[in-house]
Structures are given as structure tokens and as C-alpha cells.
């Protein structure tokens, strides 16, 4: 769970169907939520965990208050569109290999053997992965393994607040299109697919320990440690890190500034990896001179 795609599960969840600084001790009364104060309104930034347990609800009061106090709810992508059967079929087609190719063809012999070993250990049939592109195969396997810990993608913050926002008639705004997010996990070169597969397989070896540590940091708002857990490993692949994390963070800044120029409060619910660290949204907004407070 040390690379950002592991917490950027929106599309994988849909089909389940992306040297560390010393951690700063933080009080347990902090949470993975920040308040950005505008001239006449407020934007809340909530770091999402895309898989949670029913026992994780109700959420911490500052997170619940950020949603309650906002008239606009922004998510990474259009969650409603993902529920469209036609879109689901389109997504499925894009994560599949051409009919004349198999997953084994896309991987080196060593990586293929490591992957099949993990599949054998999971008890899942290998044939269910044969036609997936490497990144989708790895993310699907990791998702299924993580679900053994009792977490559920249907219990994630995104799904939870999307349903509430619909029920309460709040304005829902996607930051990215479904097709754009899909391109993040399908438009890889063979070399990039191999690298991502290796990273996911390495993560799976310590998935339970890492997930427990991640959840503890998320619950206590330990932003520095979260950054280390989620983003540091990707520094070894700067091009992928830029594509999956930093470019997207930078693209969201003008949109957040636009929310701040209005008169309605907005809560932005995105993967926690995007908010923390020196390249995260919080630091980028601070560089703009905005007043930000962790709650």
C-alpha cells in the first residue's frame, strides 16, 4: 500500500466489480481534513480512504461537519456515471487486452511467475486475470486481497458521501472525467505496466500491516506519515508519479480557486495521497497564500 495508485481505487473499485521525511508527531484530535478560508466561503479538503468497514461509521465529527456545512460536493470523478451499465461495459472493454494477447504476454517470465504465485495463494482462478491489462490485473488482485481484511469498497468515503449528496440535493461536481481516470490505468507502455505490476506485488506482501498503519495515520491526521506511506515509493518512478499524482494535483488548484471565488461552501473528497506531502494539494494552496487549517 505504499504507492498512490493503491489508494486511487475509484476505477478498480468500480470494476471489482495509483528517503521519507521524519514523521511529525500529531495529536489525535487532528483528522485528514483541512479548511481553506476564502473571502466569503470555505472549501474543505477531505482525504478519502476508498475502502472502509461499516464499523468506521459514523465518521469523525470534523469530516461529518465538512460535508454538512457544504452546499457543493466535489469528487475525483463522476461516480454516478460509473453506475451506468453502458459505461461499465465501455470501461471493461478498455481494461481488457486484445483477443490475441494474454497477460502472460505482457510480463517478463519472473514477474509472471511472481503474479501467478500470488494468485495461487489467494485461492482465485488464474483464468479470471488472463485478459486484463497488467495494471488492472494487479489492482484487482490487490483489491480482493485487501477485502479479506473486512473492508468494503461500497463503504468508502466516496460512495458514502455521493449517496448522501444525492439524497440531500447537494450540487455534485466531478474534478475529472471517467474516461480520463480510466486512461490513468490503461494507457501504460509495456515497461510501465511491468513496473506497476512489480510495485503492486511487493505491496501485497505486507498488505495487512501497511493497511493497519495507513488507517491509524488517517484517523489521527498524521499527514507526514501518510505522505511517506502513500507517495514515497513512487519517487523511484518520477514519470509515473508526475502522471498519477503531481500533474493531477496541479490541475485541481484552479478548480479549487474557482470554488473559493464563489459564495457556497464546498467539500472536496479525494484520495488522501493527493492532499499530503510537498507536492500535495494542501502545500500547493499554501503557496498561493491561502489560509489553511487542519481540523
Order of alpha helices (4+ residues) and beta strands (2+ residues): alpha-beta-beta-alpha-beta-alpha-alpha-alpha-alpha-alpha-alpha-beta-alpha-alpha-alpha-alpha-alpha-alpha-beta-alpha-beta
